[in-house]
Amino acid sequence: QALGVTTLTFTPGGPLTQTVSVQVNGDTKVEADETFTVNLTNLTAGGRNVSIGDATGLGTITNDDAAVFTIREDAAGAEDGGPITFTIDLSNPVDQATSVTVFTADGTGLTSDSDYTPLVGQVVNFAPGQTAATFQVLPTADSKVEANETFTVSLGTASGDHGSLTVSPTVRTGTITNDDTAQFTINDVTLAEGNSGQTAFVFTVTLSQPVDVAVSVDAASADGTATTVDGDYASLPATTLTFVPGGPLTQTVTVQVNGDMKVEGDETFAVNLSNLQSGGRSVTIGDAA
């Protein structure tokens, strides 16, 4: 607080020292040491040989505040939803521009698999007095059906003229949520039965999108108006079709239809999909027959 004009009177026989006090206001701002002066003026000497030898007293306010950079919390976002945003907090304001570096590290999300764009020492700037800033990590959009994936973010080095800036060792997690789905479907087949022998009815089972783990589904025939009892076709027992990562997205099953000379209406049978094993992924049976 400003010290108004204060008159100090020294009397004969009195003490040769007197004091004046200046009240300094405390705050939490991180800043350099600061100075002010107390000046002596307006000497009244009563005609005696008295002078002002040192007219200025220097007061120095030493900074006793510190500030810590911390990543506020974990964050998540869909892989096709754009950047995932994190917030960095600075525990106290600083009187000058400062910055801190940010790094990412793989979790179940891998830069080698192009799951996200890594940050290697990216600089996040804070203006004087600013106590929060954000940075972003960009997931890579794809159509693969997979589990949610993770990466971590941490802080590197704080920069600024004041030596009282530090970083928290806290590591936060980013989660890339899967937003892709896949379906199993099977096509219809229409063929003439033939007059003798057997005709192969080849059905194609399709997985609509690649999946990052092995998934499977069973295919089995079922009577319609065509029946195995009447010898219209050979029953297809439950057959497991397994689709592996990186493998083909189609597989076939074959039902043998018996030819005959009987004049009859068109007959039908079904090949049904069931017993889906999805490995915890978002896979369904879209067309079961």
C-alpha positions as CSV (number, residue, x, y, z in Angstrom):
1,Q,0.0,0.0,0.0
2,A,1.2,3.5,-0.8
3,L,2.8,5.3,2.1
4,G,1.6,8.9,2.3
5,V,3.8,11.7,3.4
6,T,4.9,11.0,6.9
7,T,6.9,13.6,8.9
8,L,9.6,12.2,11.2
9,T,10.6,14.6,13.9
10,F,13.9,14.1,15.8
11,T,14.0,16.0,19.2
12,P,17.1,16.9,21.2
13,G,17.9,14.0,23.5
14,G,15.6,11.7,21.7
15,P,16.4,8.5,19.7
16,L,18.5,8.8,16.6
17,T,16.4,6.2,14.7
18,Q,12.8,6.1,13.7
19,T,10.9,3.7,11.4
20,V,8.3,3.9,8.8
21,S,6.2,0.9,7.6
22,V,4.9,0.0,4.2
23,Q,2.3,-2.7,4.0
24,V,2.9,-5.2,1.1
25,N,-0.2,-7.1,-0.2
26,G,0.1,-10.8,-0.5
27,D,-1.0,-12.7,-3.6
28,T,-0.6,-16.1,-5.3
29,K,0.7,-14.7,-8.7
30,V,4.1,-16.1,-9.7
31,E,6.2,-13.2,-10.6
32,A,9.7,-11.7,-10.4
33,D,11.0,-10.0,-7.2
34,E,9.6,-6.5,-7.1
35,T,10.9,-3.2,-5.7
36,F,9.6,0.1,-4.4
37,T,11.3,3.1,-2.8
38,V,10.8,5.2,0.3
39,N,12.2,8.7,-0.4
40,L,13.3,11.3,2.1
41,T,12.5,15.0,1.2
42,N,11.5,18.3,2.8
43,L,14.3,18.5,5.3
44,T,13.8,21.1,8.1
45,A,17.1,21.6,9.9
46,G,16.4,24.6,12.1
47,G,19.5,26.4,10.7
48,R,21.8,23.5,11.7
49,N,24.3,21.7,9.5
50,V,22.1,18.8,8.7
51,S,21.7,17.2,5.2
52,I,20.1,14.2,3.6
53,G,22.9,11.7,2.8
54,D,20.9,8.8,1.4
55,A,17.5,10.0,0.2
56,T,16.1,6.6,-1.0
57,G,15.4,3.4,0.8
58,L,14.8,0.4,-1.5
59,G,12.2,-2.2,-0.5
60,T,12.4,-5.5,-2.3
61,I,9.3,-7.8,-2.4
62,T,10.6,-11.4,-3.0
63,N,8.3,-13.8,-4.8
64,D,7.3,-16.7,-2.7
65,D,4.7,-18.3,-5.0
66,A,5.0,-21.3,-7.3
67,A,2.8,-22.8,-10.0
68,V,2.3,-26.4,-11.2
69,F,1.1,-27.5,-14.6
70,T,-1.3,-30.4,-14.4
71,I,-3.4,-32.3,-17.0
72,R,-6.9,-32.0,-15.5
73,E,-8.5,-35.3,-16.3
74,D,-8.9,-38.3,-18.7
75,A,-10.7,-37.7,-22.0
76,A,-12.5,-39.9,-24.6
77,G,-13.9,-39.5,-28.1
78,A,-15.1,-41.6,-31.0
79,E,-12.5,-42.5,-33.6
80,D,-14.6,-40.8,-36.3
81,G,-15.5,-37.9,-34.0
82,G,-12.6,-35.6,-34.5
83,P,-9.9,-34.6,-32.0
84,I,-9.9,-35.6,-28.3
85,T,-9.4,-32.6,-26.1
86,F,-7.4,-32.4,-22.9
87,T,-7.2,-29.4,-20.5
88,I,-4.0,-28.3,-18.7
89,D,-4.4,-26.3,-15.5
90,L,-1.8,-23.9,-14.1
91,S,-2.3,-23.8,-10.3
92,N,-1.4,-20.0,-10.0
93,P,-1.4,-17.2,-12.5
94,V,2.0,-16.1,-13.8
95,D,2.9,-12.5,-14.7
96,Q,4.5,-13.5,-18.0
97,A,4.0,-15.9,-20.9
98,T,4.8,-19.5,-20.1
99,S,4.6,-22.8,-21.8
100,V,4.7,-26.6,-21.2
101,T,5.4,-29.5,-23.5
102,V,3.1,-32.5,-24.0
103,F,3.8,-36.1,-25.0
104,T,1.7,-39.1,-25.9
105,A,2.4,-42.8,-25.4
106,D,0.8,-46.0,-26.7
107,G,-1.6,-48.0,-24.6
108,T,-3.8,-50.5,-26.5
109,G,-3.9,-47.8,-29.2
110,L,-0.8,-48.0,-31.3
111,T,0.9,-45.4,-33.4
112,S,2.4,-48.3,-35.4
113,D,-1.2,-49.3,-36.3
114,S,-2.0,-45.6,-37.1
115,D,-4.7,-45.5,-34.4
116,Y,-3.9,-41.9,-33.5
117,T,-1.4,-39.1,-34.3
118,P,1.2,-38.9,-31.6
119,L,2.4,-35.8,-29.9
120,V,6.1,-35.5,-29.2
121,G,7.0,-32.4,-27.2
122,Q,4.1,-30.3,-28.5
123,V,4.3,-26.9,-26.9
124,V,1.2,-25.5,-25.2
125,N,1.4,-21.8,-24.5
126,F,-0.1,-19.8,-21.7
127,A,-0.5,-16.0,-21.9
128,P,0.3,-13.9,-18.8
129,G,-2.4,-14.6,-16.1
130,Q,-3.9,-17.5,-18.0
131,T,-4.5,-20.6,-15.8
132,A,-6.0,-23.1,-18.3
133,A,-5.3,-24.2,-21.9
134,T,-6.2,-27.1,-24.1
135,F,-4.5,-29.5,-26.5
136,Q,-5.8,-32.2,-28.8
137,V,-5.0,-35.7,-29.9
138,L,-6.4,-36.8,-33.3
139,P,-7.7,-40.4,-33.6
140,T,-7.5,-42.1,-37.0
141,A,-10.9,-42.8,-38.5
142,D,-11.3,-46.3,-40.0
143,S,-14.0,-48.9,-40.6
144,K,-12.5,-51.7,-38.6
145,V,-14.6,-53.1,-35.8
146,E,-12.4,-53.3,-32.8
147,A,-12.4,-52.7,-29.0
148,N,-12.0,-49.3,-27.5
149,E,-8.3,-48.3,-27.5
150,T,-6.3,-46.2,-25.2
151,F,-3.2,-43.9,-25.1
152,T,-1.7,-41.8,-22.4
153,V,-0.7,-38.1,-22.2
154,S,1.9,-36.5,-19.9
155,L,3.7,-33.3,-19.5
156,G,7.4,-32.6,-20.3
157,T,9.1,-29.4,-19.5
158,A,7.8,-26.0,-18.2
159,S,9.3,-22.9,-19.7
160,G,9.4,-19.3,-18.3
161,D,11.8,-16.9,-16.7
162,H,10.7,-17.8,-13.2
163,G,12.2,-20.9,-11.7
164,S,9.1,-21.7,-9.6
165,L,7.2,-23.4,-12.5
166,T,7.0,-27.2,-12.3
167,V,5.0,-30.0,-13.9
168,S,2.9,-32.6,-12.3
169,P,3.9,-36.2,-13.0
170,T,0.2,-37.2,-13.3
171,V,-0.4,-39.3,-16.5
172,R,-3.9,-39.1,-18.0
173,T,-5.6,-41.6,-20.3
174,G,-7.3,-41.0,-23.6
175,T,-9.8,-43.5,-24.8
176,I,-10.7,-43.9,-28.5
177,T,-14.2,-45.4,-28.5
178,N,-15.0,-47.7,-31.4
179,D,-18.0,-46.5,-33.5
180,D,-17.9,-49.2,-36.2
181,T,-20.2,-52.2,-36.5
182,A,-20.3,-55.3,-38.7
183,Q,-23.0,-57.7,-39.8
184,F,-23.1,-61.2,-41.1
185,T,-25.5,-61.8,-44.0
186,I,-26.2,-64.7,-46.4
187,N,-27.6,-64.5,-49.9
188,D,-30.5,-66.2,-51.6
189,V,-29.9,-68.9,-54.3
190,T,-32.4,-69.9,-57.0
191,L,-31.5,-72.7,-59.4
192,A,-33.2,-75.5,-61.3
193,E,-33.1,-78.8,-59.5
194,G,-32.1,-80.8,-62.6
195,N,-33.6,-84.1,-63.7
196,S,-31.1,-86.4,-61.9
197,G,-28.0,-86.3,-59.8
198,Q,-27.3,-83.3,-57.6
199,T,-27.1,-79.6,-58.1
200,A,-24.8,-77.5,-55.8
201,F,-26.6,-74.5,-54.3
202,V,-23.6,-72.3,-53.1
203,F,-24.5,-69.7,-50.5
204,T,-22.2,-66.8,-49.7
205,V,-21.9,-65.6,-46.1
206,T,-20.5,-62.0,-45.9
207,L,-19.0,-60.1,-43.1
208,S,-19.7,-56.4,-43.9
209,Q,-16.5,-54.9,-42.2
210,P,-13.2,-56.3,-41.0
211,V,-12.9,-57.1,-37.3
212,D,-9.7,-57.0,-35.3
213,V,-10.3,-60.5,-33.7
214,A,-11.6,-63.8,-35.0
215,V,-15.4,-64.0,-35.2
216,S,-17.6,-66.9,-36.2
217,V,-21.1,-67.9,-37.1
218,D,-22.8,-71.3,-37.7
219,A,-24.7,-72.1,-40.9
220,A,-27.2,-75.0,-41.1
221,S,-30.0,-75.9,-43.4
222,A,-33.7,-76.1,-42.4
223,D,-36.7,-77.5,-44.3
224,G,-39.2,-75.3,-46.0
225,T,-41.5,-76.7,-48.6
226,A,-38.5,-78.7,-49.7
227,T,-37.8,-81.5,-47.1
228,T,-34.9,-83.9,-46.5
229,V,-37.5,-86.6,-45.7
230,D,-38.8,-86.3,-49.3
231,G,-35.3,-86.4,-50.6
232,D,-35.4,-82.9,-52.1
233,Y,-31.9,-82.0,-50.8
234,A,-29.1,-83.2,-48.6
235,S,-29.2,-81.7,-45.1
236,L,-26.4,-79.3,-44.2
237,P,-25.4,-79.9,-40.5
238,A,-24.3,-76.9,-38.5
239,T,-21.1,-75.6,-40.0
240,T,-18.9,-73.1,-38.2
241,L,-17.5,-70.3,-40.4
242,T,-14.6,-68.4,-38.8
243,F,-13.5,-65.1,-40.1
244,V,-10.0,-64.1,-39.0
245,P,-8.4,-60.6,-38.9
246,G,-7.0,-59.8,-42.3
247,G,-8.7,-62.7,-43.9
248,P,-11.5,-62.7,-46.6
249,L,-14.8,-61.2,-45.7
250,T,-16.8,-63.9,-47.6
251,Q,-17.1,-67.6,-47.2
252,T,-19.4,-70.2,-48.8
253,V,-21.5,-73.2,-47.8
254,T,-22.9,-75.7,-50.2
255,V,-26.2,-77.6,-50.1
256,Q,-26.7,-80.4,-52.6
257,V,-30.2,-80.5,-54.2
258,N,-31.4,-83.8,-55.6
259,G,-32.7,-83.8,-59.2
260,D,-35.9,-85.7,-60.1
261,M,-38.5,-85.9,-62.9
262,K,-41.4,-85.1,-60.6
263,V,-43.6,-82.3,-61.8
264,E,-44.2,-80.1,-58.8
265,G,-44.2,-76.5,-57.6
266,D,-41.0,-74.6,-56.7
267,E,-39.7,-75.7,-53.4
268,T,-37.7,-73.8,-50.8
269,F,-35.3,-74.5,-47.9
270,A,-33.3,-72.2,-45.7
271,V,-29.7,-71.9,-44.7
272,N,-29.8,-70.2,-41.3
273,L,-27.1,-68.3,-39.5
274,S,-26.9,-68.7,-35.7
275,N,-24.5,-69.0,-32.7
276,L,-22.6,-65.8,-33.4
277,Q,-19.3,-65.5,-31.6
278,S,-18.3,-61.9,-31.8
279,G,-15.3,-61.7,-29.4
280,G,-16.9,-58.8,-27.6
281,R,-17.0,-56.7,-30.7
282,S,-20.0,-54.9,-32.2
283,V,-21.0,-57.7,-34.7
284,T,-24.5,-58.8,-35.4
285,I,-26.4,-61.1,-37.7
286,G,-28.2,-58.9,-40.2
287,D,-29.8,-61.4,-42.5
288,A,-30.1,-64.8,-40.7
289,A,-31.5,-66.8,-43.6
